Amino acid sequence: MSEQQLQQTESIKFLVDNIDKGNVVLPEFQRDFVWDLGKTYELFDSLVKDIFIGSIIYGKPSFEITVREIDKRPRKGVGSRAKLKTKFFTREEIEHKAQINNFRLVLDGQQRATSIYRALKGIDNVWIVIKNEEELSEEIQEKEFKDRTLEELIYEFAGHEDEDRLSVKISDAYAISNGDFFEDEIKDNYFNSLSFIVGMDESEIKDAFRKYLVVNKKLNELYGSEKLLSYYLLNMSTEKFALFFERSNSKGVQLNFIDILAAKLYTGFNLRDAIDKLQNSYHISDYKFNREIIVRTISYIVSNGKEVDRTYILSNLNYNHFNEYWDSVCNYYKKVVDFLSKGNFMLSQSWMPYENMIIPLMIFLKELDGNDFSQMNEKQYEFISYWYWSSIFSQRYSSGTNEVIIQDSTILSKIAKNLMISDKSYFNKIKIQMNNHEDILSLTKKGSAVYKGVLNFINFISKGLIDWNNSSKLSFNSKLEDHHIFPKQYIKENYADDENALSLMDCVANRTLLPKLTNIRIGKKAPSEYLMDIKVKNNYIEDSLINHHIPTELLEGMYDDFYWDFVETRAKNMFELIEVNIIHQEKQILDNFYQAPIISNSGNIKVFATYYNTRIEATFDIDTEKILYRGKTYSVSAAANKVKEELSDKNNRSINRSTNGWKFWKYITYLKEERFIDDFRKSNILTV
């Protein structure tokens, strides 16, 4: 292997700078950027945790070629469907640019490179959310904040700020690292707009800003790390270039952590055999059981609703847990799939937007009287339905999945017990991020969870989609394809000069879920033409179109020459269905299921905290906002630091004194919930 073909490394900053300078581009024929935001969150999570993300492969062609820019378009709205710029380079121009500017083409790794660029430049909103002090292990709490790694600090990557946790926008950190800002400018331009600091006193804001600067510094170090991205640089002839794209395959066989768990459990529970027996006990096409879903559900139960991550699973679960819970959890799994299919929430497991949403539903079922959905009351169904669709359309399961699973499982457990939700911020977390039909038009990637969600939602609203061949109801888990209503070839030939129409060819508004249309040649036919062919077999095809929320004028040929009108009309219809059935229900759901913690305005309450596995009790004076601990009165945070000091000395450990006492001390609500005394401070803010 030549020297240039050996693996090399570069920094994120270097990559982004070279994309900006036009030194890193794509071959014109490369596939489009298709990653949804969830993939971007996972990518940055891997970068922070130093998990290998694969190498980027660059090529320096020794021949003329047309290239195109990295996709810098917004995901929706104005400019989202603009044509990407292309440029032709002669062989001589390429040789010159390669020598002077290190010009190169991305052969493999476009999705990763584009995702990084879009996040750092603010095209995509990506935030790093930092754990609160009490969410850290005691070992990490002992460290000064500046000495903690990003991996130790990170709660999740998300598409928005977390109002309960310090959050830093990835693009803000990049702008700060590239700018020559004074601290007061950073504070005014970036920090002060955070909702996290609302209601904090001066000392708390000072501490939060210090942490904000530390996180920015650590992100800057991450961006500048020369060893973060690995790549290969290949000098390629035309023949080698073609062979690379014919033979390259980035999909390798990976060892899943469940395989490691299976080996650990083997002496007392054969996980592989149990999965095979489970799958074989049903017709192979009826149910598809994901072993990871079962394992994480068992983990949630064993940990009393605290853990579903792989570290806990591999460290703490043993074969006794699986012998005890396997059968019941598998039974819950089957019942959940039955509920989702018979309730028209999904047509097929392969088209389910987020498979991990099965876990909270299994926990709901476990806590429900009789462990059967038939025992669910109307109010519970109202919440489950709203939660399901809102979670999909808010892309809730695209990032921080473990934390989301735990929180949603806990919430659904309350709903199963007919309890109210006392955390108002939860309702904002499942709020749909859609504003108008343009959001529907932006959905063109079939791998997108929201894309899948829209198609399934039509099935839900229609109480089950029907076939076009014979008007029978589509069966569960049948082989479905997202059929192009306007055939692709028809659009390409009749709208060849219409970039807008071509960009919307794969839009979800031009799709519907159907079994393959047999014995009908569609090809480049107009919609009315192939639909009339179907009508020969099925005289009720108009009813089928209505069932799929497709304008019946399509059958009459009224849209054949007006693709844009058709796709916009259907997108508006789709959005209106989501708006009426979900978005407009937000207030009602809040009214029906939220109950603010009942907080006294005066008097004393018992509070507690846990540190080094030791429970500490004290008294909180609501009027003075002071803590009475061991006969002495302290401020809320000073009392927390005193506890840490005592227990750290006892355990011969160091102490980090920057503790937010409002998120350290807890009290028990009338609903028997543990909550931070920060509720009392927030209550005072609201009544001022």
C-alpha positions as CSV (number, residue, x, y, z in Angstrom):
1,M,0.0,0.0,0.0
2,S,1.4,3.4,-0.9
3,E,2.1,6.0,1.7
4,Q,-0.9,8.1,0.7
5,Q,-3.2,5.1,1.1
6,L,-2.3,4.6,4.7
7,Q,-4.8,5.7,7.3
8,Q,-4.4,9.4,8.3
9,T,-6.3,11.7,10.6
10,E,-7.6,15.3,10.5
11,S,-9.8,17.5,12.7
12,I,-13.4,18.5,12.4
13,K,-12.3,22.1,12.0
14,F,-10.0,21.2,9.2
15,L,-12.8,19.3,7.4
16,V,-15.3,22.2,7.8
17,D,-12.8,24.8,6.7
18,N,-11.9,22.9,3.6
19,I,-15.6,22.4,2.7
20,D,-16.1,26.2,3.0
21,K,-13.1,26.8,0.8
22,G,-14.4,24.3,-1.9
23,N,-11.5,21.9,-1.4
24,V,-13.7,19.0,-0.3
25,V,-16.5,18.2,-2.7
26,L,-18.6,15.3,-4.0
27,P,-18.6,13.5,-7.3
28,E,-21.7,14.8,-9.1
29,F,-23.2,11.3,-9.2
30,Q,-23.0,10.7,-5.4
31,R,-26.3,9.9,-3.8
32,D,-28.1,12.6,-2.0
33,F,-27.6,13.5,1.7
34,V,-30.3,11.3,3.4
35,W,-29.4,11.2,7.1
36,D,-32.1,12.5,9.5
37,L,-31.2,14.5,12.6
38,G,-31.2,11.4,14.7
39,K,-28.3,10.0,12.8
40,T,-26.4,13.3,13.4
41,Y,-27.1,13.1,17.1
42,E,-25.7,9.6,17.2
43,L,-22.6,10.7,15.2
44,F,-21.7,13.4,17.7
45,D,-22.4,11.1,20.6
46,S,-19.9,8.7,19.1
47,L,-17.3,11.5,18.5
48,V,-17.6,12.6,22.1
49,K,-17.3,9.1,23.4
50,D,-14.4,8.3,21.1
51,I,-16.3,5.5,19.3
52,F,-14.9,4.8,15.9
53,I,-17.2,6.2,13.2
54,G,-15.5,4.7,10.2
55,S,-13.0,6.3,7.9
56,I,-13.7,8.9,5.3
57,I,-12.3,7.9,2.0
58,Y,-11.1,10.8,-0.3
59,G,-10.0,10.5,-3.9
60,K,-7.8,12.6,-6.1
61,P,-8.9,11.7,-9.6
62,S,-6.4,12.0,-12.4
63,F,-9.1,12.7,-15.0
64,E,-11.7,15.4,-15.7
65,I,-14.9,15.2,-13.6
66,T,-18.0,17.1,-12.6
67,V,-18.4,17.7,-8.9
68,R,-21.1,19.1,-6.6
69,E,-21.1,20.9,-3.3
70,I,-21.9,19.5,0.1
71,D,-25.6,19.8,0.8
72,K,-26.0,23.1,2.7
73,R,-29.8,23.5,2.0
74,P,-32.2,23.9,4.9
75,R,-34.2,20.7,5.6
76,K,-37.5,22.5,4.9
77,G,-38.9,25.8,3.7
78,V,-37.3,28.3,1.3
79,G,-34.3,26.8,-0.4
80,S,-34.8,23.3,0.7
81,R,-35.4,22.1,-2.8
82,A,-32.9,24.3,-4.5
83,K,-30.6,22.5,-7.0
84,L,-27.1,21.8,-5.6
85,K,-24.3,23.6,-7.5
86,T,-22.2,21.5,-9.8
87,K,-18.9,22.4,-11.6
88,F,-16.8,20.7,-14.2
89,F,-13.0,20.5,-13.8
90,T,-10.6,19.5,-16.5
91,R,-7.7,17.1,-15.7
92,E,-5.3,20.0,-15.6
93,E,-7.5,22.0,-13.2
94,I,-7.7,19.1,-10.8
95,E,-4.0,18.5,-10.8
96,H,-3.4,22.2,-10.0
97,K,-6.1,22.4,-7.3
98,A,-4.8,19.1,-5.7
99,Q,-1.3,20.5,-5.5
100,I,-2.1,24.0,-4.3
101,N,-5.3,23.5,-2.2
102,N,-5.3,19.8,-1.4
103,F,-8.5,19.4,-3.5
104,R,-10.2,16.0,-3.0
105,L,-13.5,14.2,-3.5
106,V,-15.4,12.4,-0.8
107,L,-15.8,8.8,-2.1
108,D,-17.1,7.3,1.1
109,G,-18.4,9.1,4.2
110,Q,-20.6,11.7,2.6
111,Q,-23.3,11.4,5.2
112,R,-20.9,11.8,8.1
113,A,-19.0,14.7,6.6
114,T,-22.2,16.5,5.6
115,S,-23.8,16.0,9.0
116,I,-20.7,17.4,10.8
117,Y,-20.6,20.4,8.5
118,R,-24.4,21.2,8.8
119,A,-24.2,21.0,12.6
120,L,-21.2,23.2,13.0
121,K,-22.5,25.8,10.6
122,G,-25.9,25.9,12.2
123,I,-27.8,24.5,9.2
124,D,-29.1,21.8,11.5
125,N,-29.9,22.6,15.1
126,V,-27.8,20.3,17.3
127,W,-27.4,20.9,21.0
128,I,-25.2,19.2,23.5
129,V,-27.2,18.8,26.8
130,I,-25.1,18.5,30.0
131,K,-26.1,16.4,33.0
132,N,-27.1,18.2,36.2
133,E,-24.8,17.5,39.2
134,E,-27.2,15.0,40.8
135,E,-27.3,13.0,37.6
136,L,-23.6,12.3,37.7
137,S,-22.0,9.4,39.5
138,E,-20.5,10.2,42.9
139,E,-17.0,9.5,41.5
140,I,-17.5,12.1,38.8
141,Q,-19.0,14.6,41.2
142,E,-15.8,14.5,43.1
143,K,-14.0,16.1,40.1
144,E,-13.9,19.8,39.5
145,F,-16.2,20.6,36.5
146,K,-13.3,21.7,34.4
147,D,-11.6,18.3,35.0
148,R,-14.6,16.2,33.7
149,T,-14.6,14.9,30.2
150,L,-17.4,15.7,27.7
151,E,-18.3,12.0,27.8
152,E,-18.8,12.2,31.6
153,L,-20.8,15.4,31.3
154,I,-23.1,14.6,28.3
155,Y,-26.8,13.9,28.9
156,E,-27.7,13.7,25.2
157,F,-27.5,15.5,21.9
158,A,-30.8,17.0,20.8
159,G,-32.4,19.4,18.4
160,H,-33.4,21.9,21.0
161,E,-32.3,23.4,24.3
162,D,-33.2,21.5,27.5
163,E,-34.8,24.0,29.9
164,D,-33.8,21.9,32.9
165,R,-30.2,21.4,31.9
166,L,-27.3,23.5,30.7
167,S,-27.2,23.2,26.9
168,V,-24.8,24.5,24.3
169,K,-25.6,24.7,20.6
170,I,-22.9,23.0,18.5
171,S,-22.8,25.9,16.0
172,D,-22.6,28.5,18.8
173,A,-19.5,26.7,20.2
174,Y,-18.0,26.6,16.7
175,A,-18.7,30.3,16.1
176,I,-17.2,31.2,19.5
177,S,-14.1,29.1,18.8
178,N,-13.6,30.9,15.5
179,G,-14.3,34.4,16.9
180,D,-12.3,36.8,19.0
181,F,-15.0,37.3,21.7
182,F,-14.7,38.8,25.1
183,E,-16.5,36.9,27.8
184,D,-19.2,39.6,28.1
185,E,-19.9,39.3,24.4
186,I,-20.3,35.5,24.7
187,K,-22.6,36.0,27.6
188,D,-24.8,38.6,25.8
189,N,-24.9,36.9,22.4
190,Y,-25.2,33.3,23.4
191,F,-25.6,32.5,27.1
192,N,-28.2,35.0,28.2
193,S,-30.8,33.6,25.8
194,L,-30.8,30.1,27.5
195,S,-34.1,29.3,29.2
196,F,-32.1,27.2,31.6
197,I,-31.0,30.2,33.6
198,V,-34.4,31.8,34.0
199,G,-35.1,32.3,37.7
200,M,-31.5,31.8,38.8
201,D,-30.0,34.1,41.3
202,E,-26.7,36.0,40.5
203,S,-24.4,33.4,42.0
204,E,-26.1,30.6,40.2
205,I,-26.0,32.4,36.9
206,K,-22.3,33.1,37.5
207,D,-21.7,29.4,38.1
208,A,-23.7,28.3,35.1
209,F,-21.8,30.7,32.8
210,R,-18.5,29.4,34.1
211,K,-19.7,25.9,33.2
212,Y,-20.9,27.2,29.8
213,L,-17.5,28.5,29.0
214,V,-15.9,25.2,30.1
215,V,-18.2,23.2,27.8
216,N,-17.4,25.5,24.9
217,K,-13.7,25.1,25.6
218,K,-14.0,21.3,25.6
219,L,-16.1,21.4,22.3
220,N,-13.4,23.6,20.8
221,E,-10.8,21.0,21.8
222,L,-13.0,18.3,20.2
223,Y,-13.3,20.3,17.0
224,G,-9.6,20.9,16.8
225,S,-8.4,17.3,17.7
226,E,-6.2,16.2,14.9
227,K,-6.9,12.5,15.6
228,L,-10.7,12.7,15.6
229,L,-11.4,11.9,12.0
230,S,-9.6,9.2,10.2
231,Y,-9.3,9.0,6.4
232,Y,-7.7,7.4,3.4
233,L,-6.5,9.4,0.5
234,L,-6.4,7.5,-2.8
235,N,-4.9,8.6,-6.1
236,M,-7.2,7.0,-8.7
237,S,-7.4,6.4,-12.4
238,T,-10.8,6.3,-14.1
239,E,-10.8,2.5,-14.0
240,K,-10.0,2.3,-10.3
241,F,-12.5,5.0,-9.5
242,A,-15.3,3.0,-11.1
243,L,-14.2,-0.2,-9.4
244,F,-14.3,1.5,-6.0
245,F,-17.9,2.4,-6.4
246,E,-18.8,-1.0,-7.7
247,R,-17.2,-2.9,-4.9
248,S,-17.1,-0.7,-1.9
249,N,-19.5,-1.6,0.9
250,S,-19.4,0.3,4.2
251,K,-21.7,-2.3,5.9
252,G,-19.6,-4.6,8.0
253,V,-20.7,-7.4,10.4
254,Q,-20.7,-5.9,13.9
255,L,-20.8,-7.7,17.2
256,N,-23.9,-6.5,19.0
257,F,-23.8,-6.2,22.8
258,I,-26.7,-8.7,22.9
259,D,-24.4,-11.3,21.5
260,I,-22.0,-10.6,24.4
261,L,-24.9,-10.8,26.9
262,A,-26.0,-14.1,25.4
263,A,-22.6,-15.6,26.1
264,K,-22.7,-14.3,29.7
265,L,-26.1,-15.8,30.3
266,Y,-25.5,-19.1,28.5
267,T,-25.0,-21.4,31.6
268,G,-28.4,-20.5,33.0
269,F,-30.4,-19.1,30.1
270,N,-29.9,-19.7,26.4
271,L,-30.9,-16.3,24.9
272,R,-30.5,-17.4,21.3
273,D,-32.6,-20.5,21.7
274,A,-35.3,-18.5,23.6
275,I,-35.5,-15.9,20.8
276,D,-35.7,-18.7,18.2
277,K,-38.5,-20.5,20.1
278,L,-40.4,-17.2,20.5
279,Q,-40.2,-16.4,16.8
280,N,-41.0,-20.0,15.8
281,S,-44.1,-20.1,18.0
282,Y,-45.8,-17.7,15.6
283,H,-46.2,-17.7,11.9
284,I,-43.0,-16.1,10.6
285,S,-44.7,-13.2,9.0
286,D,-47.1,-12.4,11.9
287,Y,-44.6,-11.1,14.4
288,K,-41.0,-10.0,14.4
289,F,-39.5,-9.9,17.8
290,N,-36.4,-7.7,18.5
291,R,-34.3,-9.3,21.2
292,E,-32.9,-5.9,22.2
293,I,-36.4,-4.6,23.0
294,I,-37.0,-7.6,25.3
295,V,-33.6,-7.2,27.0
296,R,-34.0,-3.5,27.6
297,T,-37.5,-4.0,29.0
298,I,-36.2,-6.6,31.5
299,S,-33.5,-4.2,32.4
300,Y,-36.0,-1.4,33.2
301,I,-38.0,-3.8,35.4
302,V,-34.9,-5.2,37.3
303,S,-33.5,-1.7,37.9
304,N,-36.8,-0.4,39.1
305,G,-37.2,2.0,36.2
306,K,-33.7,3.4,36.4
307,E,-31.5,1.7,33.7
308,V,-31.8,0.4,30.1
309,D,-28.3,1.1,28.8
310,R,-25.9,-1.6,27.7
311,T,-23.4,-0.9,30.5
312,Y,-26.0,-1.7,33.2
313,I,-27.3,-4.7,31.2
314,L,-23.9,-6.3,30.7
315,S,-22.8,-5.5,34.3
316,N,-25.9,-6.3,36.3
317,L,-28.4,-8.6,34.5
318,N,-28.0,-12.3,35.1
319,Y,-29.8,-15.5,34.0
320,N,-32.1,-15.4,37.0
321,H,-33.6,-12.2,35.8
322,F,-34.3,-13.7,32.4
323,N,-35.7,-16.9,33.8
324,E,-38.1,-14.7,36.0
325,Y,-39.2,-12.1,33.4
326,W,-38.7,-13.6,30.0
327,D,-42.2,-15.2,29.5
328,S,-44.1,-12.2,30.8
329,V,-42.2,-9.6,28.9
330,C,-42.5,-11.6,25.6
331,N,-46.3,-11.8,26.3
332,Y,-46.4,-8.0,26.8
333,Y,-44.5,-7.7,23.5
334,K,-47.0,-9.7,21.6
335,K,-49.9,-7.8,23.1
336,V,-48.4,-4.4,22.3
337,V,-47.8,-5.4,18.7
338,D,-51.4,-6.6,18.5
339,F,-52.7,-3.4,20.0
340,L,-50.7,-1.2,17.6
341,S,-51.8,-3.3,14.5
342,K,-55.4,-3.7,15.4
343,G,-55.7,-0.1,16.5
344,N,-54.2,0.9,13.1
345,F,-51.2,2.6,14.7
346,M,-49.0,0.7,12.3
347,L,-49.5,-1.4,9.2
348,S,-46.3,-3.3,9.5
349,Q,-43.5,-3.7,12.0
350,S,-41.0,-2.9,9.3
351,W,-42.7,0.5,8.8
352,M,-42.8,1.4,12.5
353,P,-41.0,4.7,12.9
354,Y,-39.4,4.0,16.3
355,E,-39.2,0.4,17.5
356,N,-38.0,1.5,20.9
357,M,-41.5,3.0,21.6
358,I,-42.6,-0.6,22.2
359,I,-40.8,-0.6,25.5
360,P,-42.8,2.2,27.3
361,L,-46.0,0.5,26.0
362,M,-44.9,-2.8,27.5
363,I,-44.4,-1.1,30.8
364,F,-47.8,0.5,30.5
365,L,-49.3,-2.9,30.0
366,K,-47.4,-4.4,32.9
367,E,-48.9,-1.7,35.2
368,L,-52.4,-1.8,33.7
369,D,-55.1,-3.8,35.6
370,G,-55.3,-7.2,34.1
371,N,-52.2,-6.6,32.0
372,D,-54.5,-6.3,28.9
373,F,-55.3,-3.4,26.7
374,S,-59.0,-4.4,26.9
375,Q,-58.9,-3.0,30.5
376,M,-57.7,0.4,29.3
377,N,-60.2,3.2,29.9
378,E,-61.0,6.0,27.3
379,K,-58.8,8.6,29.1
380,Q,-55.8,6.2,29.0
381,Y,-56.4,5.5,25.4
382,E,-56.6,9.3,24.7
383,F,-53.1,9.8,26.2
384,I,-51.5,6.7,24.6
385,S,-52.7,7.8,21.2
386,Y,-51.5,11.4,21.7
387,W,-48.2,10.3,23.1
388,Y,-47.6,7.8,20.3
389,W,-48.1,10.2,17.4
390,S,-46.6,13.3,19.1
391,S,-43.4,11.3,20.0
392,I,-43.0,10.3,16.3
393,F,-43.7,13.8,14.9
394,S,-41.5,15.5,17.5
395,Q,-38.7,13.0,16.6
396,R,-38.4,12.3,20.3
397,Y,-36.7,9.0,19.8
398,S,-34.1,10.3,17.5
399,S,-31.6,11.1,20.3
400,G,-30.8,10.2,23.9
401,T,-32.9,7.1,23.4
402,N,-32.1,5.5,26.8
403,E,-33.2,8.5,28.8
404,V,-36.3,8.9,26.6
405,I,-37.2,5.2,27.1
406,I,-36.9,5.6,30.9
407,Q,-38.9,8.8,31.1
408,D,-41.7,7.6,28.8
409,S,-41.9,4.3,30.6
410,T,-42.2,6.1,33.9
411,I,-44.9,8.5,32.5
412,L,-46.9,5.6,30.9
413,S,-46.7,3.7,34.1
414,K,-48.4,6.6,35.9
415,I,-51.1,6.7,33.2
416,A,-51.7,3.0,33.7
417,K,-52.3,3.7,37.4
418,N,-54.6,6.7,36.5
419,L,-52.1,9.1,38.1
420,M,-51.5,12.7,36.9
421,I,-48.2,14.0,35.4
422,S,-46.6,16.6,37.6
423,D,-43.7,17.6,35.3
424,K,-45.1,20.2,33.0
425,S,-41.9,20.3,30.9
426,Y,-42.6,16.8,29.7
427,F,-45.5,18.0,27.5
428,N,-43.1,20.4,25.7
429,K,-40.8,17.4,25.0
430,I,-43.5,15.6,23.0
431,K,-44.8,18.8,21.3
432,I,-44.9,18.3,17.5
433,Q,-42.3,20.3,15.6
434,M,-44.5,21.0,12.5
435,N,-45.8,24.4,11.5
436,N,-47.5,24.0,8.0
437,H,-47.7,21.8,4.9
438,E,-44.1,22.7,4.0
439,D,-43.0,20.3,6.7
440,I,-44.8,17.6,4.8
441,L,-43.2,18.6,1.5
442,S,-39.7,18.4,3.1
443,L,-40.2,14.7,3.8
444,T,-38.5,12.9,0.9
445,K,-36.3,10.2,2.7
446,K,-38.0,6.9,3.3
447,G,-35.6,6.2,6.2
448,S,-37.0,9.2,8.1
449,A,-39.1,8.3,11.1
450,V,-41.5,11.2,10.4
451,Y,-41.9,10.1,6.8
452,K,-42.9,6.6,8.0
453,G,-45.1,8.3,10.7
454,V,-47.1,10.2,8.1
455,L,-47.8,7.2,6.0
456,N,-48.9,5.2,9.1
457,F,-50.9,8.1,10.4
458,I,-53.0,8.0,7.2
459,N,-53.7,4.4,8.0
460,F,-54.7,5.4,11.5
461,I,-57.1,8.2,10.4
462,S,-58.6,5.9,7.8
463,K,-59.1,3.1,10.4
464,G,-57.1,0.8,8.2
465,L,-55.9,1.3,4.6
466,I,-57.5,-0.8,1.8
467,D,-55.9,-2.4,-1.2
468,W,-56.3,-0.9,-4.7
469,N,-56.6,-4.3,-6.4
470,N,-59.7,-5.4,-4.6
471,S,-60.6,-2.9,-1.8
472,S,-59.9,-5.4,0.9
473,K,-58.3,-4.1,4.1
474,L,-54.5,-4.5,4.1
475,S,-53.3,-7.3,6.4
476,F,-50.8,-6.7,9.2
477,N,-47.1,-7.2,8.3
478,S,-47.9,-7.7,4.6
479,K,-45.1,-6.7,2.3
480,L,-45.7,-3.1,1.5
481,E,-44.0,-0.5,-0.6
482,D,-44.3,3.3,-0.5
483,H,-46.0,3.5,-3.9
484,H,-45.4,6.6,-6.0
485,I,-48.8,8.0,-6.9
486,F,-47.3,10.0,-9.7
487,P,-44.9,7.5,-11.3
488,K,-41.2,8.6,-11.1
489,Q,-40.7,8.0,-14.8
490,Y,-43.8,10.1,-15.6
491,I,-42.4,13.0,-13.6
492,K,-38.9,12.7,-15.1
493,E,-40.2,12.8,-18.6
494,N,-43.0,15.3,-18.2
495,Y,-41.3,17.7,-15.8
496,A,-37.7,17.4,-16.9
497,D,-37.2,21.1,-16.7
498,D,-39.1,21.7,-13.5
499,E,-36.6,21.4,-10.7
500,N,-39.3,21.9,-8.1
501,A,-41.3,19.0,-9.4
502,L,-38.3,16.8,-9.6
503,S,-37.2,17.6,-6.1
504,L,-40.6,16.6,-4.8
505,M,-40.8,13.3,-6.8
506,D,-40.1,11.2,-3.6
507,C,-42.1,13.5,-1.3
508,V,-44.3,11.6,1.2
509,A,-47.3,13.5,-0.3
510,N,-46.7,11.5,-3.5
511,R,-46.5,8.2,-1.6
512,T,-48.9,5.8,0.0
513,L,-48.4,2.3,1.5
514,L,-49.6,-0.5,-0.8
515,P,-48.7,-4.1,-1.7
516,K,-47.1,-4.3,-5.0
517,L,-49.7,-3.5,-7.7
518,T,-49.7,-6.8,-9.7
519,N,-50.6,-7.3,-13.3
520,I,-50.6,-3.5,-13.9
521,R,-47.9,-1.9,-15.9
522,I,-47.3,1.6,-14.6
523,G,-44.0,2.7,-16.0
524,K,-44.3,6.2,-17.3
525,K,-48.1,6.3,-17.5
526,A,-50.1,9.3,-16.2
527,P,-51.8,8.6,-12.9
528,S,-55.3,8.7,-14.5
529,E,-54.2,6.2,-17.1
530,Y,-52.9,3.5,-14.7
531,L,-55.7,4.1,-12.3
532,M,-58.2,3.4,-15.1
533,D,-56.4,0.1,-15.7
534,I,-56.9,-0.7,-12.0
535,K,-60.5,0.2,-12.3
536,V,-61.1,-2.6,-14.8
537,K,-60.3,-5.0,-11.9
538,N,-61.7,-2.9,-9.1
539,N,-64.7,-0.7,-9.8
540,Y,-64.5,0.8,-6.4
541,I,-61.0,2.3,-6.9
542,E,-62.5,5.8,-6.1
543,D,-63.3,4.5,-2.6
544,S,-59.7,3.3,-2.3
545,L,-58.4,6.8,-3.2
546,I,-60.6,8.4,-0.6
547,N,-59.4,5.9,2.0
548,H,-55.8,6.8,1.2
549,H,-56.7,10.6,1.3
550,I,-55.9,11.1,-2.3
551,P,-58.0,13.6,-4.3
552,T,-60.4,11.6,-6.5
553,E,-59.9,14.1,-9.3
554,L,-56.7,12.2,-9.9
555,L,-58.8,9.4,-11.5
556,E,-60.4,11.9,-13.9
557,G,-57.1,13.2,-15.1
558,M,-57.5,16.7,-13.7
559,Y,-54.0,16.6,-12.1
560,D,-52.1,14.8,-14.8
561,D,-50.5,18.1,-16.0
562,F,-50.4,19.7,-12.6
563,Y,-48.1,17.7,-10.4
564,W,-47.2,20.6,-8.1
565,D,-50.9,21.3,-7.5
566,F,-51.5,17.7,-6.6
567,V,-48.6,17.3,-4.2
568,E,-49.3,20.6,-2.5
569,T,-53.0,19.8,-2.1
570,R,-52.3,16.4,-0.6
571,A,-49.5,17.9,1.7
572,K,-52.0,20.4,3.0
573,N,-54.5,17.7,3.6
574,M,-52.0,15.6,5.5
575,F,-50.9,18.5,7.6
576,E,-54.5,19.4,8.4
577,L,-55.2,15.8,9.6
578,I,-52.1,16.1,11.9
579,E,-53.1,19.5,13.1
580,V,-56.7,18.7,13.9
581,N,-56.1,15.3,15.5
582,I,-52.8,16.0,17.4
583,I,-51.6,19.6,17.5
584,H,-55.0,21.0,18.4
585,Q,-55.3,18.4,21.2
586,E,-52.2,19.7,23.0
587,K,-54.1,21.9,25.4
588,Q,-56.7,19.3,26.2
589,I,-54.0,16.7,26.9
590,L,-52.3,19.2,29.3
591,D,-55.6,20.0,31.0
592,N,-56.5,16.3,31.4
593,F,-53.2,14.9,32.5
594,Y,-51.1,17.6,34.1
595,Q,-51.4,18.5,37.7
596,A,-48.9,20.9,39.2
597,P,-47.2,19.7,42.4
598,I,-49.2,20.9,45.4
599,I,-46.7,23.2,47.1
600,S,-47.2,25.0,50.4
601,N,-46.4,28.7,50.4
602,S,-45.1,28.6,54.0
603,G,-44.0,26.3,56.7
604,N,-41.5,23.5,56.9
605,I,-41.2,20.2,55.0
606,K,-39.0,17.2,55.4
607,V,-36.3,16.9,52.6
608,F,-33.6,14.4,51.8
609,A,-30.7,13.7,49.6
610,T,-28.6,10.7,48.7
611,Y,-24.8,10.8,48.5
612,Y,-22.3,7.9,48.6
613,N,-25.4,5.6,48.9
614,T,-26.2,7.4,52.2
615,R,-29.6,9.0,52.7
616,I,-29.4,12.4,54.5
617,E,-32.5,14.0,55.9
618,A,-33.0,17.7,56.7
619,T,-35.8,20.3,57.0
620,F,-36.6,23.0,54.4
621,D,-38.1,26.3,55.5
622,I,-40.3,27.4,52.6
623,D,-40.5,31.0,53.9
624,T,-36.8,31.7,54.3
625,E,-35.7,29.2,51.7
626,K,-33.2,27.8,54.2
627,I,-32.2,24.2,55.1
628,L,-32.0,23.1,58.7
629,Y,-29.4,20.4,58.9
630,R,-28.0,19.0,62.2
631,G,-29.2,21.9,64.2
632,K,-27.7,24.6,62.0
633,T,-29.3,26.7,59.3
634,Y,-27.7,26.9,55.8
635,S,-28.6,28.2,52.4
636,V,-29.9,25.5,50.1
637,S,-26.6,25.1,48.3
638,A,-24.4,25.5,51.3
639,A,-26.3,22.7,53.1
640,A,-25.7,20.5,50.0
641,N,-22.0,21.3,50.1
642,K,-21.9,20.6,53.9
643,V,-23.3,17.1,53.3
644,K,-20.8,16.4,50.5
645,E,-17.9,17.6,52.7
646,E,-18.9,15.4,55.6
647,L,-19.4,12.3,53.5
648,S,-16.3,12.9,51.3
649,D,-14.1,13.2,54.4
650,K,-15.7,10.0,55.8
651,N,-14.9,8.2,52.5
652,N,-11.5,9.8,52.0
653,R,-12.6,11.5,48.8
654,S,-12.2,15.0,47.4
655,I,-15.2,17.3,47.0
656,N,-16.4,19.5,44.2
657,R,-18.2,22.4,46.0
658,S,-20.1,23.8,43.1
659,T,-23.4,22.1,44.0
660,N,-26.8,23.5,43.1
661,G,-28.7,22.7,46.2
662,W,-32.1,23.2,44.5
663,K,-31.3,20.1,42.4
664,F,-29.7,18.2,45.3
665,W,-32.5,18.2,48.0
666,K,-35.7,16.3,47.3
667,Y,-39.1,16.0,48.9
668,I,-42.0,13.6,48.6
669,T,-45.2,14.8,46.9
670,Y,-48.7,13.8,47.8
671,L,-48.5,11.5,44.8
672,K,-45.6,9.8,46.5
673,E,-43.2,11.1,43.9
674,E,-39.6,12.2,44.6
675,R,-39.1,15.8,43.3
676,F,-36.4,18.4,43.7
677,I,-37.2,21.4,46.0
678,D,-36.5,23.5,42.9
679,D,-40.3,23.2,42.5
680,F,-40.7,25.7,45.4
681,R,-38.4,28.2,43.7
682,K,-40.2,27.9,40.4
683,S,-43.5,28.3,42.2
684,N,-42.3,31.6,43.7
685,I,-41.1,32.8,40.2
686,L,-44.6,32.1,38.8
687,T,-46.4,34.0,41.6
688,V,-44.1,37.1,41.5
